[in-house]
Amino acid sequence: MSFPALPRHLALLALAAALNACGGGSSASSVPTTGTTAATTFTGTEPDTTGSITIGPARRIIFLPSGGALKGMSDAMIVGDHIVVRSFSDSTVIVNGNQVHPRTRLTVLDKDGTPVSSTDYGFSLAAGYLGEWQMLPSPDGFVMVQSGPGTKLLHFDAQAKQIGDTIDLYPAVASTSTTELASAESSGVVDGNGFWLVTTFSLLPITDKTQYLLKLCKFDFNGRQLTPPFEISTSALHPRVAASDGSVLAAWLEGGGAMVGMWPKGLGAPVLHSLGTSGAQPYPVALDTSGKLGVLWNGKATLSSPGGVMGVALDKSGVAVLPAGRTDLGQETLSSHWAGSGRSPDLDAHLYKGSLLLADVVVGSFKVGDPVGDVVVLADYGVGTAAMSAQKSIITRTQLTGQYAELGGTAVVRQMVFADHALLLIGDENHLQALSITRN
C-alpha cells in the first residue's frame, strides 16, 4: 500500500488540528576504584545546575543471572523502579563472513544495578531482523519499535516479558514489490497519550539513486494512528524526533545538510529550517517540560569551529538561539572543557530537574602528561533563555582503572537517573559496568 501525501495546505491544517487535540545478587562484582575524578564549574549567564557531581569509589561489572558476561548493550531505560537493558542475543547469523548478533536480549536490573532476570528473544521478535529497536515507556511497561527497516510494534511488561501480539504500524511490503512505499528508518518519542514516529519510505529495490520520503505520524500505544501520516520531506535520511508538552521537533539529513521541522504547541503550521551542522547528524532534544526544544550534534573541528559536542536551543519559530552578534553555529560547542574527542556519534542526553545531563566516553589525556586513553565525562548544563553555549555547567571527568578498564570498540553510555541517585552504565562488546553517581 502506498501513502499519498495530502495537498500541502490541507496537510498543515490537519496536522495543526491533530497537535492541538493530542496532547540474582552474585551476578555483579566490584572492581578496584575508578581514577580520581576532576570536576570544574564554568560560569555562564544562566542559573546554576547541580552543585557537584560525585562518582562512586568503585565500579561494578554486571553479569547475567547465569554468570555470563552481559555483552553489547545497545540501549537501557528506566521502567518503574527497575532498569531494562537491551543487548546482544546469543543467536547469531553470518553476514559477509562475520558473526552478527541481534540485539534482542532484555535484562532487568534493580535500581542499584543488580540483575533480576534476563530473556534472550533471539530472532523470535522479527525473523532475520538485524536492525535496531527503540524502547519507549508505556502505561503497561514499555514498547519496542523497529528502527528500520520495518515498523513492528511489540509490547512488554515491566519485567521485560512480551505481551500481546506484534503490530505493524505501517503495512509490511514484500521485498519483490516495486510499486509500494516500504519503510526504511524510524525514530519515536512518547508524548502524552501515545508516541510520535518519524519514518522514511522508499520504493524497492534500493539503489544509489533511491529517494526517501519522510513522514510524521502519532500513534497510541496499541498502534492506532492518532494523526494521518504527514509528508515533511521528499529526500531525507536518518530521522530523529523529540517532543515536549505537545511541541514536536523532527530532524534529519537532506542533501548533505541538516534540517529541522518544528511544530510549536498551539501554532497553526510547522516551520522548516536548515541547520548549520556542517553535515553532522542532528539529534533533537527536549530542554524542559513546557515545550522548549533544541538540537545536539557532534561537530568536526575546522579552522573556524572547535568541533566536539555542540548544541542550540530553538525559539518558537524554529530558529537557533545564539549569543548576541553570532550567526555561525560552528561556535556553539558544549564540550570545550571535556578535554577529549568523542568515540562515536552516540551521545546520552537526559532532561532532569531543569538541567540537560550529558554523558559520553571521549579519547584524551585524563591529566596533563598522561597517555591518551578513554575518559568518561558527565556534564550538566542549565536551561534558560540564553544560548546553550552560554549556560552554566558542571563537568566531571573520570578514568577507569584496574580490571576491564579498557573499553572495546563500541562503547555505549547510558545514565539511569532516579529520584535519589543515578547509575552510569557503560557497555561494550565484552562487558557491562556501572558507576554510581550522586548530584548535590
MARROFI-315653 format. One record per residue (C-alpha): residue in three letters; residue number from 1; x, y, z. Coordinates in steps of 0.05 Angstrom, whole numbers, plus 32768, in hexadecimal, padded with zeros to 4 digits. Each point is the difference from the previous one (the first is absolute). Layout:
! MARROFI-315653
['Ala'; NUM; [X; Y; Z]]
...
This chain:
! MARROFI-315653
['Met'; 1; [8000; 8000; 8000]]
['Ser'; 2; [8019; 8045; 7FF0]]
['Phe'; 3; [7FF5; 803E; 8029]]
['Pro'; 4; [7FF0; 803C; 7FD4]]
['Ala'; 5; [800F; 8043; 8020]]
['Leu'; 6; [7FC7; 8031; 800E]]
['Pro'; 7; [8004; 8041; 7FDB]]
['Arg'; 8; [8030; 802C; 8026]]
['His'; 9; [7FCE; 8033; 801B]]
['Leu'; 10; [7FCF; 7FC9; 8016]]
['Ala'; 11; [8038; 7FD9; 8021]]
['Leu'; 12; [8016; 803C; 8029]]
['Leu'; 13; [7FB9; 800E; 8017]]
['Ala'; 14; [7FF4; 7FB8; 8012]]
['Leu'; 15; [8041; 7FFA; 8026]]
['Ala'; 16; [7FF3; 803F; 8026]]
['Ala'; 17; [7FBC; 7FE5; 8016]]
['Ala'; 18; [801E; 7FBE; 8014]]
['Leu'; 19; [8037; 8021; 8029]]
['Asn'; 20; [7FCC; 8029; 8026]]
['Ala'; 21; [7FD6; 7FC2; 800D]]
['Cys'; 22; [8037; 7FD0; 8016]]
['Gly'; 23; [801D; 801A; 8030]]
['Gly'; 24; [81BE; 7DBC; 8161]]
['Gly'; 25; [8031; 8020; 8036]]
['Ser'; 26; [8040; 7FDC; 7FEC]]
['Ser'; 27; [7FFA; 8018; 7FB8]]
['Ala'; 28; [8025; 8041; 800C]]
['Ser'; 29; [8046; 800C; 801A]]
['Ser'; 30; [8027; 803C; 8018]]
['Val'; 31; [803F; 8015; 7FDC]]
['Pro'; 32; [8039; 802A; 801C]]
['Thr'; 33; [7FF1; 8049; 8002]]
['Thr'; 34; [7FF8; 8030; 7FC7]]
['Gly'; 35; [8035; 8034; 7FF6]]
['Thr'; 36; [7FFC; 8041; 8027]]
['Thr'; 37; [7FC9; 802B; 7FE3]]
['Ala'; 38; [800C; 8047; 7FEA]]
['Ala'; 39; [7FC5; 8030; 8004]]
['Thr'; 40; [7FFD; 8047; 7FE8]]
['Thr'; 41; [7FC8; 8033; 8000]]
['Phe'; 42; [7FFF; 8032; 7FC7]]
['Thr'; 43; [7FDC; 8042; 8007]]
['Gly'; 44; [7FCB; 8012; 7FCE]]
['Thr'; 45; [7FC4; 802E; 7FFE]]
['Glu'; 46; [7FC8; 7FD3; 8018]]
['Pro'; 47; [7FED; 7FE0; 8043]]
['Asp'; 48; [802C; 7FCB; 801F]]
['Thr'; 49; [7FF4; 7FB7; 7FF3]]
['Thr'; 50; [8015; 7FCD; 8033]]
['Gly'; 51; [8033; 8017; 8033]]
['Ser'; 52; [802D; 7FC3; 7FF7]]
['Ile'; 53; [8003; 7FBB; 7FE0]]
['Thr'; 54; [8020; 7FC8; 8028]]
['Ile'; 55; [8012; 7FBD; 7FE1]]
['Gly'; 56; [8000; 7FC5; 8030]]
['Pro'; 57; [8042; 7FE3; 8019]]
['Ala'; 58; [7FF8; 7FBE; 7FDC]]
['Arg'; 59; [7FE0; 7FE7; 7FC0]]
['Arg'; 60; [7FDB; 7FBF; 7FF8]]
['Ile'; 61; [8003; 7FCE; 7FC8]]
['Ile'; 62; [7FB9; 7FE8; 7FF2]]
['Phe'; 63; [7FF9; 7FB8; 7FEB]]
['Leu'; 64; [7FC3; 7FD9; 7FE8]]
['Pro'; 65; [7FDA; 7FD9; 8035]]
['Ser'; 66; [8021; 7FC2; 7FE1]]
['Gly'; 67; [8045; 801D; 800F]]
['Gly'; 68; [8011; 800F; 7FB8]]
['Ala'; 69; [8017; 8044; 7FE7]]
['Leu'; 70; [7FCA; 8032; 7FEB]]
['Lys'; 71; [801B; 8014; 7FBC]]
['Gly'; 72; [7FEE; 8034; 7FCD]]
['Met'; 73; [7FD1; 802F; 8025]]
['Ser'; 74; [7FDC; 8029; 7FCB]]
['Asp'; 75; [7FCF; 8025; 802D]]
['Ala'; 76; [7FE4; 8003; 8046]]
['Met'; 77; [7FC3; 8021; 801F]]
['Ile'; 78; [7FDF; 8008; 8044]]
['Val'; 79; [7FBE; 7FDA; 8005]]
['Gly'; 80; [7FDE; 800D; 8043]]
['Asp'; 81; [8035; 7FF4; 8036]]
['His'; 82; [802A; 7FD2; 7FD4]]
['Ile'; 83; [802F; 8007; 7FC5]]
['Val'; 84; [7FF8; 7FDA; 7FBE]]
['Val'; 85; [803F; 7FF5; 7FD7]]
['Arg'; 86; [7FFD; 7FEB; 7FB7]]
['Ser'; 87; [803F; 7FDB; 7FE9]]
['Phe'; 88; [801D; 7FC9; 7FD4]]
['Ser'; 89; [7FD8; 7FC0; 7FF9]]
['Asp'; 90; [8026; 7FBE; 8001]]
['Ser'; 91; [7FE2; 7FF3; 7FBB]]
['Thr'; 92; [802B; 800F; 7FC4]]
['Val'; 93; [8000; 8001; 7FB5]]
['Ile'; 94; [803B; 8006; 7FD0]]
['Val'; 95; [8002; 8041; 7FD9]]
['Asn'; 96; [803A; 800A; 7FD0]]
['Gly'; 97; [8027; 7FCC; 8025]]
['Asn'; 98; [7FF5; 801F; 8045]]
['Gln'; 99; [7FD4; 7FE9; 8039]]
['Val'; 100; [7FC9; 8033; 800E]]
['His'; 101; [7FD2; 8000; 803D]]
['Pro'; 102; [7FBA; 801E; 8002]]
['Arg'; 103; [7FFB; 802F; 803C]]
['Thr'; 104; [7FC3; 7FDE; 801D]]
['Arg'; 105; [8015; 7FE9; 8046]]
['Leu'; 106; [7FD9; 8027; 8035]]
['Thr'; 107; [801E; 8000; 8046]]
['Val'; 108; [7FDD; 801E; 803C]]
['Leu'; 109; [802B; 8020; 8036]]
['Asp'; 110; [7FE9; 801E; 8041]]
['Lys'; 111; [800E; 804A; 800B]]
['Asp'; 112; [8044; 7FF0; 801D]]
['Gly'; 113; [8015; 7FD7; 7FC4]]
['Thr'; 114; [7FF6; 7FBA; 801C]]
['Pro'; 115; [7FE5; 7FCF; 7FCB]]
['Val'; 116; [7FB9; 7FE7; 800C]]
['Ser'; 117; [7FF1; 7FDA; 7FC0]]
['Ser'; 118; [8016; 7FF9; 7FB7]]
['Thr'; 119; [7FDA; 7FE8; 7FC3]]
['Asp'; 120; [8023; 7FF2; 7FBE]]
['Tyr'; 121; [7FCC; 8009; 7FC9]]
['Gly'; 122; [8030; 7FF0; 7FC7]]
['Phe'; 123; [7FDE; 8008; 7FBD]]
['Ser'; 124; [7FBB; 7FF1; 801D]]
['Leu'; 125; [7FED; 804A; 8001]]
['Ala'; 126; [800B; 8008; 7FB5]]
['Ala'; 127; [801A; 7FC7; 7FD5]]
['Gly'; 128; [8045; 800F; 7FE2]]
['Tyr'; 129; [7FFE; 8049; 8018]]
['Leu'; 130; [8045; 801C; 8012]]
['Gly'; 131; [7FEC; 8049; 8004]]
['Glu'; 132; [7FF8; 802B; 803E]]
['Trp'; 133; [7FC4; 8008; 802E]]
['Gln'; 134; [7FE9; 803B; 8029]]
['Met'; 135; [7FE4; 7FF7; 8046]]
['Leu'; 136; [7FC9; 8030; 8016]]
['Pro'; 137; [7FDC; 8002; 8043]]
['Ser'; 138; [7FB6; 7FED; 7FFF]]
['Pro'; 139; [7FC8; 7FFB; 8034]]
['Asp'; 140; [8009; 7FB4; 8007]]
['Gly'; 141; [804C; 7FFE; 7FFF]]
['Phe'; 142; [8022; 8012; 7FBE]]
['Val'; 143; [7FFC; 7FF6; 7FB6]]
['Met'; 144; [8035; 7FF2; 7FCC]]
['Val'; 145; [7FFB; 801C; 7FB9]]
['Gln'; 146; [802D; 7FEB; 7FC6]]
['Ser'; 147; [802F; 8037; 7FEC]]
['Gly'; 148; [8001; 7FE3; 7FBA]]
['Pro'; 149; [7FF5; 7FE3; 7FD1]]
['Gly'; 150; [7FBA; 7FEE; 8019]]
['Thr'; 151; [7FD1; 8020; 8032]]
['Lys'; 152; [7FED; 7FC7; 802F]]
['Leu'; 153; [7FE4; 8014; 8044]]
['Leu'; 154; [800B; 7FD0; 803A]]
['His'; 155; [7FE5; 8005; 8047]]
['Phe'; 156; [8024; 7FEB; 8040]]
['Asp'; 157; [7FEE; 8001; 8049]]
['Ala'; 158; [802C; 8020; 8035]]
['Gln'; 159; [8027; 7FBE; 8006]]
['Ala'; 160; [8011; 8001; 7FB6]]
['Lys'; 161; [7FD0; 7FC6; 7FEF]]
['Gln'; 162; [7FDF; 8008; 7FBC]]
['Ile'; 163; [7FB5; 8009; 8004]]
['Gly'; 164; [7FCB; 8004; 7FC9]]
['Asp'; 165; [8008; 7FFA; 7FB6]]
['Thr'; 166; [8033; 8020; 7FD1]]
['Ile'; 167; [7FE3; 803B; 7FDB]]
['Asp'; 168; [8018; 801E; 7FBE]]
['Leu'; 169; [7FF9; 804C; 8006]]
['Tyr'; 170; [8003; 8004; 7FB4]]
['Pro'; 171; [7FEE; 7FC6; 7FD2]]
['Ala'; 172; [803B; 7FD3; 7FF1]]
['Val'; 173; [8018; 8003; 7FB8]]
['Ala'; 174; [8018; 7FC2; 7FDB]]
['Ser'; 175; [8049; 8003; 7FEB]]
['Thr'; 176; [7FEA; 7FF3; 7FB8]]
['Ser'; 177; [7FD2; 803C; 7FFD]]
['Thr'; 178; [8013; 803A; 7FD3]]
['Thr'; 179; [7FC2; 802B; 8008]]
['Glu'; 180; [7FF6; 8007; 804C]]
['Leu'; 181; [8025; 802C; 8030]]
['Ala'; 182; [8027; 7FD7; 8033]]
['Ser'; 183; [8017; 801B; 8043]]
['Ala'; 184; [804B; 800A; 8008]]
['Glu'; 185; [8012; 8025; 8040]]
['Ser'; 186; [7FD7; 8017; 803C]]
['Ser'; 187; [8008; 8026; 8041]]
['Gly'; 188; [7FCC; 800A; 8036]]
['Val'; 189; [7FF1; 8028; 803F]]
['Val'; 190; [7FC9; 7FFB; 8034]]
['Asp'; 191; [7FD1; 803B; 8005]]
['Gly'; 192; [7FC4; 7FFB; 802E]]
['Asn'; 193; [7FCF; 7FCC; 7FE8]]
['Gly'; 194; [802E; 7FE0; 7FCC]]
['Phe'; 195; [803F; 8009; 7FD9]]
['Trp'; 196; [8017; 8026; 7FC3]]
['Leu'; 197; [8025; 7FD9; 7FCA]]
['Val'; 198; [8028; 801E; 7FC8]]
['Thr'; 199; [800B; 7FCD; 7FC8]]
['Thr'; 200; [8022; 8000; 7FBC]]
['Phe'; 201; [7FE1; 7FDA; 7FC6]]
['Ser'; 202; [8019; 7FED; 7FBB]]
['Leu'; 203; [7FEF; 7FD4; 7FC5]]
['Leu'; 204; [8025; 7FBE; 7FF9]]
['Pro'; 205; [8033; 7FEA; 7FEC]]
['Ile'; 206; [8030; 802F; 8023]]
['Thr'; 207; [8035; 801F; 7FD1]]
['Asp'; 208; [8033; 8038; 8006]]
['Lys'; 209; [7FCB; 802E; 7FE3]]
['Thr'; 210; [7FC8; 7FEF; 8030]]
['Gln'; 211; [7FDC; 803B; 801E]]
['Tyr'; 212; [7FDF; 7FFA; 8045]]
['Leu'; 213; [7FC0; 8022; 8013]]
['Leu'; 214; [7FFA; 8015; 8049]]
['Lys'; 215; [7FBE; 7FFB; 8025]]
['Leu'; 216; [7FEA; 8012; 8046]]
['Cys'; 217; [7FC6; 7FDD; 8023]]
['Lys'; 218; [7FE7; 7FF9; 8047]]
['Phe'; 219; [7FEA; 7FBB; 8019]]
['Asp'; 220; [7FE0; 7FE9; 8040]]
['Phe'; 221; [8021; 7FC7; 8026]]
['Asn'; 222; [7FD4; 7FCE; 7FDD]]
['Gly'; 223; [801A; 8016; 7FBC]]
['Arg'; 224; [7FC3; 8028; 7FEB]]
['Gln'; 225; [800E; 803F; 7FD8]]
['Leu'; 226; [7FED; 803F; 8026]]
['Thr'; 227; [8014; 802B; 7FC4]]
['Pro'; 228; [8007; 7FF1; 7FB7]]
['Pro'; 229; [8048; 7FF5; 7FE7]]
['Phe'; 230; [8017; 8045; 7FEA]]
['Glu'; 231; [8036; 8008; 7FCC]]
['Ile'; 232; [8035; 8032; 8016]]
['Ser'; 233; [803A; 7FF1; 7FD0]]
['Thr'; 234; [800B; 7FDD; 7FBE]]
['Ser'; 235; [804A; 7FF3; 800A]]
['Ala'; 236; [8011; 7FEE; 8048]]
['Leu'; 237; [8031; 7FD3; 8025]]
['His'; 238; [800A; 7FEC; 8049]]
['Pro'; 239; [7FC2; 8021; 801F]]
['Arg'; 240; [7FFB; 800F; 804A]]
['Val'; 241; [7FC8; 801E; 802A]]
['Ala'; 242; [7FF5; 8021; 8043]]
['Ala'; 243; [7FC2; 801C; 8023]]
['Ser'; 244; [7FEF; 802B; 803C]]
['Asp'; 245; [7FBA; 8012; 8018]]
['Gly'; 246; [7FE1; 7FF8; 7FBC]]
['Ser'; 247; [8037; 8022; 7FD8]]
['Val'; 248; [8023; 7FD2; 7FCF]]
['Leu'; 249; [8045; 8006; 7FDF]]
['Ala'; 250; [8018; 7FD3; 7FC8]]
['Ala'; 251; [8047; 8003; 7FE5]]
['Trp'; 252; [8021; 7FDC; 7FC5]]
['Leu'; 253; [8036; 8004; 7FCB]]
['Glu'; 254; [7FED; 8019; 7FBB]]
['Gly'; 255; [802D; 8010; 7FC5]]
['Gly'; 256; [803E; 7FFC; 802B]]
['Gly'; 257; [7FE6; 8030; 8035]]
['Ala'; 258; [7FD6; 7FFE; 803F]]
['Met'; 259; [7FB6; 8013; 8001]]
['Val'; 260; [7FCE; 800B; 8038]]
['Gly'; 261; [7FB4; 8002; 7FFF]]
['Met'; 262; [7FE0; 801F; 803D]]
['Trp'; 263; [7FB7; 8001; 8015]]
['Pro'; 264; [7FF9; 802E; 803D]]
['Lys'; 265; [7FC4; 7FF0; 802C]]
['Gly'; 266; [7FC5; 802B; 7FEE]]
['Leu'; 267; [801B; 801C; 7FBF]]
['Gly'; 268; [7FDD; 7FF0; 7FBF]]
['Ala'; 269; [8039; 7FEC; 7FD2]]
['Pro'; 270; [8044; 7FDE; 8004]]
['Val'; 271; [8040; 8025; 7FF2]]
['Leu'; 272; [8038; 7FE0; 7FD8]]
['His'; 273; [8048; 8018; 8004]]
['Ser'; 274; [8045; 7FEA; 7FEB]]
['Leu'; 275; [8031; 7FFB; 8039]]
['Gly'; 276; [804A; 800F; 7FF8]]
['Thr'; 277; [801E; 7FC1; 801D]]
['Ser'; 278; [8031; 7FF9; 7FC6]]
['Gly'; 279; [7FDE; 7FBE; 7FED]]
['Ala'; 280; [8002; 7FE1; 8046]]
['Gln'; 281; [7FC4; 7FD7; 8016]]
['Pro'; 282; [7FCF; 802B; 8029]]
['Tyr'; 283; [7FE2; 7FE3; 8040]]
['Pro'; 284; [7FC2; 8025; 8019]]
['Val'; 285; [7FF8; 8004; 804B]]
['Ala'; 286; [7FCC; 801A; 8032]]
['Leu'; 287; [801D; 8039; 802A]]
['Asp'; 288; [7FC7; 8006; 8031]]
['Thr'; 289; [7FBA; 7FE5; 800C]]
['Ser'; 290; [7FDD; 803D; 7FE4]]
['Gly'; 291; [800E; 7FFC; 7FB6]]
['Lys'; 292; [8049; 8017; 7FFC]]
['Leu'; 293; [8028; 7FD7; 7FCE]]
['Gly'; 294; [8046; 7FFF; 7FE5]]
['Val'; 295; [8032; 7FDA; 7FD5]]
['Leu'; 296; [8043; 7FDF; 8010]]
['Trp'; 297; [8035; 7FE7; 7FCF]]
['Asn'; 298; [8048; 7FE9; 7FFD]]
['Gly'; 299; [8025; 8035; 7FD8]]
['Lys'; 300; [8042; 7FF8; 7FDC]]
['Ala'; 301; [8039; 802E; 8014]]
['Thr'; 302; [8012; 8032; 7FC8]]
['Leu'; 303; [8027; 8040; 7FFA]]
['Ser'; 304; [7FC1; 8026; 8014]]
['Ser'; 305; [7FE0; 7FCE; 8031]]
['Pro'; 306; [801A; 7FDC; 803E]]
['Gly'; 307; [7FD2; 7FC5; 7FF0]]
['Gly'; 308; [7FEC; 7FCE; 8036]]
['Val'; 309; [7FBC; 7FFA; 801F]]
['Met'; 310; [7FD7; 803C; 7FEA]]
['Gly'; 311; [7FBA; 8017; 800C]]
['Val'; 312; [7FCC; 8037; 7FF9]]
['Ala'; 313; [7FBC; 800E; 801C]]
['Leu'; 314; [7FCA; 8013; 7FCE]]
['Asp'; 315; [7FCE; 8038; 8009]]
['Lys'; 316; [7FB6; 7FF7; 7FEF]]
['Ser'; 317; [800F; 8010; 7FB8]]
['Gly'; 318; [8032; 7FC7; 7FFD]]
['Val'; 319; [803B; 8030; 7FFB]]
['Ala'; 320; [8040; 7FF2; 8027]]
['Val'; 321; [800B; 802B; 803D]]
['Leu'; 322; [8048; 801C; 7FFB]]
['Pro'; 323; [8029; 8031; 8029]]
['Ala'; 324; [7FF8; 8048; 7FEC]]
['Gly'; 325; [8024; 8010; 7FC0]]
['Arg'; 326; [800E; 7FB8; 7FEE]]
['Thr'; 327; [7FE4; 7FDE; 7FC2]]
['Asp'; 328; [802E; 7FC4; 7FF8]]
['Leu'; 329; [7FE8; 7FC0; 8022]]
['Gly'; 330; [8047; 7FE5; 7FFB]]
['Gln'; 331; [8010; 8026; 8040]]
['Glu'; 332; [7FC9; 7FE1; 802A]]
['Thr'; 333; [802B; 7FCC; 8022]]
['Leu'; 334; [7FEC; 7FE0; 8043]]
['Ser'; 335; [803E; 7FD5; 8008]]
['Ser'; 336; [8039; 8032; 7FFF]]
['His'; 337; [8014; 7FEA; 8047]]
['Trp'; 338; [7FF8; 7FB5; 7FF5]]
['Ala'; 339; [8049; 7FFA; 7FEA]]
['Gly'; 340; [7FF3; 7FC8; 7FCF]]
['Ser'; 341; [7FDD; 7FED; 7FC0]]
['Gly'; 342; [7FC3; 7FD3; 7FFE]]
['Arg'; 343; [8009; 7FB7; 7FEF]]
['Ser'; 344; [7FBF; 7FFD; 7FD7]]
['Pro'; 345; [7FC5; 802A; 7FEA]]
['Asp'; 346; [7FD7; 7FDF; 8037]]
['Leu'; 347; [7FF3; 802F; 803B]]
['Asp'; 348; [7FD4; 7FF7; 803E]]
['Ala'; 349; [7FD4; 803B; 8012]]
['His'; 350; [7FCC; 8007; 8037]]
['Leu'; 351; [7FD4; 8038; 8019]]
['Tyr'; 352; [7FFE; 8000; 804C]]
['Lys'; 353; [7FE9; 8035; 8031]]
['Gly'; 354; [800B; 803A; 7FD1]]
['Ser'; 355; [8044; 7FE9; 7FE7]]
['Leu'; 356; [8019; 7FDD; 7FC2]]
['Leu'; 357; [802B; 7FC4; 8015]]
['Leu'; 358; [8033; 7FE7; 7FCD]]
['Ala'; 359; [802E; 7FC3; 8006]]
['Asp'; 360; [8035; 7FE7; 7FD0]]
['Val'; 361; [8041; 7FDA; 7FFA]]
['Val'; 362; [8036; 802B; 7FE0]]
['Val'; 363; [8048; 7FF2; 7FEA]]
['Gly'; 364; [8032; 802D; 8021]]
['Ser'; 365; [8031; 8008; 803A]]
['Phe'; 366; [7FE1; 7FFD; 8045]]
['Lys'; 367; [8035; 802F; 801B]]
['Val'; 368; [8036; 8028; 7FDE]]
['Gly'; 369; [8039; 7FD0; 7FEF]]
['Asp'; 370; [7FD5; 7FC1; 8005]]
['Pro'; 371; [7FFD; 7FD2; 7FC4]]
['Val'; 372; [7FC4; 8006; 7FD3]]
['Gly'; 373; [7FC7; 7FD1; 8012]]
['Asp'; 374; [7FB6; 7FFB; 8010]]
['Val'; 375; [7FE4; 8035; 802E]]
['Val'; 376; [7FB8; 7FFF; 801A]]
['Val'; 377; [7FDE; 8044; 8000]]
['Leu'; 378; [7FC1; 8016; 8026]]
['Ala'; 379; [7FE9; 8046; 7FEF]]
['Asp'; 380; [7FC2; 8025; 801A]]
['Tyr'; 381; [7FE8; 8040; 7FDF]]
['Gly'; 382; [7FCD; 8032; 8017]]
['Val'; 383; [7FC5; 8010; 7FD4]]
['Gly'; 384; [7FEC; 8048; 7FFA]]
['Thr'; 385; [7FF0; 8035; 7FCD]]
['Ala'; 386; [8047; 800A; 7FE7]]
['Ala'; 387; [8027; 7FD6; 7FCE]]
['Met'; 388; [8012; 7FBA; 8017]]
['Ser'; 389; [804A; 8010; 7FFA]]
['Ala'; 390; [7FF6; 8039; 8033]]
['Gln'; 391; [7FDF; 7FD5; 8036]]
['Lys'; 392; [8021; 7FF2; 8042]]
['Ser'; 393; [801B; 7FB9; 8003]]
['Ile'; 394; [8023; 7FCF; 802C]]
['Ile'; 395; [802D; 7FCB; 7FE1]]
['Thr'; 396; [801F; 7FC3; 8020]]
['Arg'; 397; [8034; 7FD4; 7FDE]]
['Thr'; 398; [8016; 7FBC; 8019]]
['Gln'; 399; [802F; 7FCA; 7FE8]]
['Leu'; 400; [7FF2; 7FB6; 8008]]
['Thr'; 401; [8039; 7FD8; 8020]]
['Gly'; 402; [800C; 7FB7; 8011]]
['Gln'; 403; [7FDF; 7FC3; 7FE1]]
['Tyr'; 404; [7FD3; 800C; 7FC4]]
['Ala'; 405; [8016; 8049; 7FFC]]
['Glu'; 406; [8010; 7FFC; 7FB6]]
['Leu'; 407; [7FBF; 8009; 7FD9]]
['Gly'; 408; [7FF3; 7FDD; 7FBF]]
['Gly'; 409; [7FF3; 801F; 7FBD]]
['Thr'; 410; [7FB5; 800E; 800A]]
['Ala'; 411; [7FF9; 8023; 8043]]
['Val'; 412; [7FB8; 8014; 8011]]
['Val'; 413; [7FF0; 802C; 803C]]
['Arg'; 414; [7FBC; 8008; 8021]]
['Gln'; 415; [7FED; 8027; 803F]]
['Met'; 416; [7FC8; 7FE2; 802A]]
['Val'; 417; [7FE7; 803A; 802A]]
['Phe'; 418; [7FD3; 7FF0; 803C]]
['Ala'; 419; [7FE4; 8032; 8033]]
['Asp'; 420; [8037; 7FF1; 8033]]
['His'; 421; [803B; 7FE8; 7FD7]]
['Ala'; 422; [8018; 7FEF; 7FBB]]
['Leu'; 423; [8027; 7FC8; 7FDF]]
['Leu'; 424; [802E; 8008; 7FC4]]
['Leu'; 425; [7FFF; 7FC2; 7FD5]]
['Ile'; 426; [803C; 7FF6; 7FD2]]
['Gly'; 427; [7FFB; 7FC6; 7FCF]]
['Asp'; 428; [802A; 7FE5; 7FC8]]
['Glu'; 429; [8003; 7FBF; 7FDA]]
['Asn'; 430; [8020; 7FDC; 803B]]
['His'; 431; [7FE1; 8019; 8042]]
['Leu'; 432; [7FCF; 802E; 8023]]
['Gln'; 433; [8018; 8029; 803A]]
['Ala'; 434; [7FDE; 8033; 802E]]
['Leu'; 435; [8016; 803D; 8027]]
['Ser'; 436; [7FD7; 8020; 8036]]
['Ile'; 437; [7FF4; 804B; 7FF9]]
['Thr'; 438; [7FEA; 8033; 8034]]
['Arg'; 439; [7FEB; 8047; 7FF0]]
['Asn'; 440; [7FFC; 8036; 8036]]
